[in-house]
Amino acid sequence: MIDKNQTCGIGQDSMPYMTCLIHIFEEWFGVEQLEDYLNFANYLLWVFTPLILLILPYFTIFLLYLTIIFLHIYKRKNVLKEAYSHNLWDGARKTVATLWDGHAAVWHGYEVHGMEKIPEEGPALIIFYHGAIPIDFYYFMAKIFIHKGRTCRVVADHFVFKIPGFSLLLDVFCALHGPREKCVEILRSGHLLAISPGGVREALISDETYNIIWGNRKGFAQVAIDAKVMRKFRHRVLKGWRDRVIQQGRSRAEHTVQDCRQLVLLPSLTAFHRLFRWLYEKFRYPFAPMYGGFPVKLRTYLGDPIPYDPEITAEELAEKTKNAVQALIDKHQRIPGNIMSALLERFHKNQKIN
């Protein structure tokens, strides 16, 4: 118990300021032993914080299943209208996009820089860096649908199509797992298509240094060449976000997301990396545990389209694309990524500058 004769001043009967502050709150609230309550609360915080950090990443999967449940309800409600409507799922897509966009704004203060680089119509191939969980790309797809009224098709890993209950979600939002001919067909039909050359391998192996792990993949470059979606742009500006004058109305752009590696984390020990990579290469399933779900600031940066060169090879185009994505990372991402800095970005407008 605190001696009532002690004071908060300096001298023989003085007490520590924190003890004094607790004593003041005890008198204010009319309770005793407030320090014991605070110690118990601190104990609970240390016990439950690790559990929360383990649960939060899987909250994204929970949100995906909520989305699927909504789509099933929507499908049953509108089953009789299907024969009379060519846009059965537009209402569902708009509702889901609005909900995900709201979650992005509230939890991550999500922003897209360079949205004007996405064409209002016509094909475009978007290449992106793959985070541990590509929730940033879900936000990006929602932004495109809301602001452009367009559905961005995306190439997903084969294992995603084997997840129970995901088939309707993947169908409504036009996800596909290839092959190359299908990707070319989609672009030639005038649609948007997104590909992450690193895929799940990049999600598992890359870390806070944001190293690009594409291996020798160049299929996405051959898709761009075969579909002829690359055209030259006249007025190339990345900083300042001024409108560009498009010489011909098709494009191929790169995109990266600031701090997406600080959103959800994977164990970073080399031994674990090797184990997770071996498991993925062996079974083609991402077995790595995740933790985090931090409300870090997320910004998507769209780079300028790569100028068209009719004589470029798929190998050269793949290397040029990789360099362009790396340039976006170097320009906008703090290396190595830091959770505290990413959290502070939620409250400060300062961006990384050269």
Backbone hydrogen bonds, N-H to C=O, Kabsch-Sander energy under -0.5 kcal/mol:
donor,donor_aa,acceptor,acceptor_aa,energy
6,Q,3,D,-1.5
7,T,13,D,-1.6
14,S,11,G,-1.1
15,M,7,T,-1.7
20,C,16,P,-2.4
21,L,17,Y,-2.6
22,I,18,M,-2.3
23,H,19,T,-2.2
24,I,20,C,-2.2
25,F,21,L,-2.2
26,E,22,I,-2.3
27,E,23,H,-2.0
28,W,24,I,-2.4
29,F,25,F,-2.9
30,G,26,E,-1.1
31,V,26,E,-1.4
36,D,33,Q,-0.6
37,Y,33,Q,-1.3
38,L,34,L,-2.3
39,N,35,E,-2.3
40,F,36,D,-2.1
41,A,37,Y,-2.5
42,N,38,L,-2.3
43,Y,39,N,-1.9
44,L,40,F,-2.3
45,L,41,A,-2.1
46,W,42,N,-2.0
47,V,43,Y,-1.6
48,F,44,L,-2.9
49,T,45,L,-2.0
51,L,47,V,-0.5
52,I,48,F,-2.4
53,L,49,T,-2.3
54,L,50,P,-1.5
55,I,51,L,-1.7
56,L,52,I,-2.7
58,Y,55,I,-0.9
59,F,55,I,-0.7
59,F,56,L,-1.4
60,T,56,L,-0.6
60,T,57,P,-1.0
61,I,57,P,-0.6
62,F,58,Y,-1.8
63,L,59,F,-2.4
64,L,60,T,-2.1
65,Y,61,I,-2.2
66,L,62,F,-2.2
67,T,63,L,-2.3
68,I,64,L,-2.1
69,I,65,Y,-2.5
70,F,66,L,-2.3
71,L,67,T,-2.2
72,H,68,I,-2.3
73,I,69,I,-2.3
74,Y,70,F,-2.8
75,K,71,L,-2.6
76,R,72,H,-2.4
77,K,73,I,-2.2
78,N,74,Y,-1.8
79,V,76,R,-0.8
81,K,78,N,-1.0
82,E,78,N,-0.8
82,E,79,V,-0.6
84,Y,81,K,-1.5
85,S,81,K,-0.7
85,S,82,E,-0.7
90,D,87,N,-1.2
93,R,89,W,-2.9
94,K,90,D,-2.4
95,T,91,G,-2.2
96,V,92,A,-2.9
97,A,93,R,-2.8
98,T,94,K,-2.1
99,L,95,T,-2.2
100,W,96,V,-2.6
101,D,97,A,-2.4
102,G,98,T,-2.1
103,H,99,L,-2.2
104,A,100,W,-2.4
105,A,101,D,-2.1
106,V,102,G,-2.4
107,W,103,H,-2.6
108,H,104,A,-1.6
109,G,105,A,-0.8
110,Y,104,A,-1.7
111,E,298,L,-1.6
113,H,300,T,-3.4
114,G,112,V,-0.6
117,K,114,G,-2.2
118,I,115,M,-1.9
122,G,190,G,-0.5
124,A,191,H,-1.2
125,L,251,S,-1.1
126,I,124,A,-0.5
126,I,193,L,-3.0
127,I,253,A,-2.1
128,F,195,I,-1.6
129,Y,255,H,-1.1
131,G,129,Y,-0.6
135,I,133,I,-1.7
136,D,133,I,-0.6
137,F,134,P,-0.8
138,Y,134,P,-1.4
139,Y,135,I,-2.0
140,F,136,D,-1.9
141,M,137,F,-2.6
142,A,138,Y,-2.1
143,K,139,Y,-2.3
144,I,140,F,-2.3
145,F,141,M,-2.2
146,I,142,A,-2.4
147,H,143,K,-2.9
148,K,144,I,-2.5
149,G,144,I,-0.7
149,G,145,F,-0.8
150,R,144,I,-1.0
152,C,150,R,-0.5
153,R,151,T,-0.8
153,R,192,L,-2.0
154,V,174,C,-0.7
155,V,194,A,-2.3
156,A,154,V,-0.6
156,A,176,L,-3.0
160,V,157,D,-1.1
161,F,157,D,-0.6
161,F,158,H,-0.9
162,K,159,F,-1.5
163,I,160,V,-1.2
166,F,163,I,-1.9
170,L,166,F,-2.6
171,D,167,S,-2.0
172,V,168,L,-2.8
173,F,169,L,-2.0
174,C,171,D,-1.2
175,A,170,L,-2.9
176,L,154,V,-2.3
177,H,178,G,-0.5
183,C,179,P,-1.7
184,V,180,R,-2.3
185,E,181,E,-2.2
186,I,182,K,-2.2
187,L,183,C,-2.0
188,R,184,V,-2.5
189,S,185,E,-1.3
190,G,187,L,-1.8
191,H,186,I,-1.8
192,L,151,T,-0.7
193,L,124,A,-2.5
194,A,153,R,-2.4
195,I,126,I,-2.7
201,R,198,G,-0.7
202,E,198,G,-1.5
203,A,199,G,-1.8
204,L,200,V,-2.2
205,I,201,R,-2.3
206,S,202,E,-1.8
210,Y,207,D,-2.3
214,W,212,I,-0.6
217,R,214,W,-1.9
222,Q,218,K,-1.8
223,V,219,G,-2.2
224,A,220,F,-1.8
225,I,221,A,-2.1
226,D,222,Q,-3.0
227,A,223,V,-2.6
228,K,224,A,-0.9
229,V,224,A,-1.5
231,R,229,V,-0.5
234,R,245,V,-1.3
235,H,233,F,-0.5
237,V,235,H,-0.8
245,V,234,R,-0.6
246,I,244,R,-0.7
247,Q,232,K,-0.7
247,Q,245,V,-0.5
248,Q,232,K,-0.7
250,R,248,Q,-1.0
251,S,123,P,-1.2
253,A,125,L,-1.6
255,H,127,I,-2.2
256,T,301,Y,-1.9
258,Q,299,R,-3.0
260,C,257,V,-1.3
262,Q,259,D,-1.2
263,L,259,D,-0.5
263,L,260,C,-0.5
264,V,260,C,-0.8
265,L,291,Y,-3.0
273,H,269,L,-2.4
274,R,270,T,-2.4
275,L,271,A,-2.1
276,F,272,F,-3.1
277,R,273,H,-2.4
278,W,274,R,-2.4
279,L,275,L,-2.6
280,Y,276,F,-2.3
281,E,277,R,-2.9
282,K,278,W,-2.1
283,F,279,L,-2.8
284,R,280,Y,-2.7
287,F,285,Y,-1.0
291,Y,265,L,-1.9
292,G,53,L,-3.3
293,G,263,L,-2.2
293,G,291,Y,-0.5
294,F,263,L,-1.4
296,V,294,F,-2.1
297,K,342,A,-2.0
298,L,108,H,-1.5
299,R,258,Q,-0.7
300,T,111,E,-2.9
301,Y,256,T,-3.1
302,L,113,H,-2.4
302,L,300,T,-0.5
303,G,254,E,-3.3
303,G,301,Y,-0.5
306,I,252,R,-1.3
312,I,309,D,-1.7
317,L,313,T,-2.5
318,A,314,A,-2.5
319,E,315,E,-2.0
320,K,316,E,-2.3
321,T,317,L,-2.4
322,K,318,A,-2.4
323,N,319,E,-2.2
324,A,320,K,-1.8
325,V,321,T,-2.4
326,Q,322,K,-2.5
327,A,323,N,-2.0
328,L,324,A,-1.6
329,I,325,V,-2.2
330,D,326,Q,-2.8
331,K,327,A,-1.8
332,H,328,L,-2.2
333,Q,329,I,-2.4
337,G,208,E,-2.8
342,A,338,N,-2.3
343,L,339,I,-2.4
344,L,340,M,-2.4
345,E,341,S,-1.4
346,R,343,L,-1.5
347,F,344,L,-1.8
348,H,344,L,-0.9
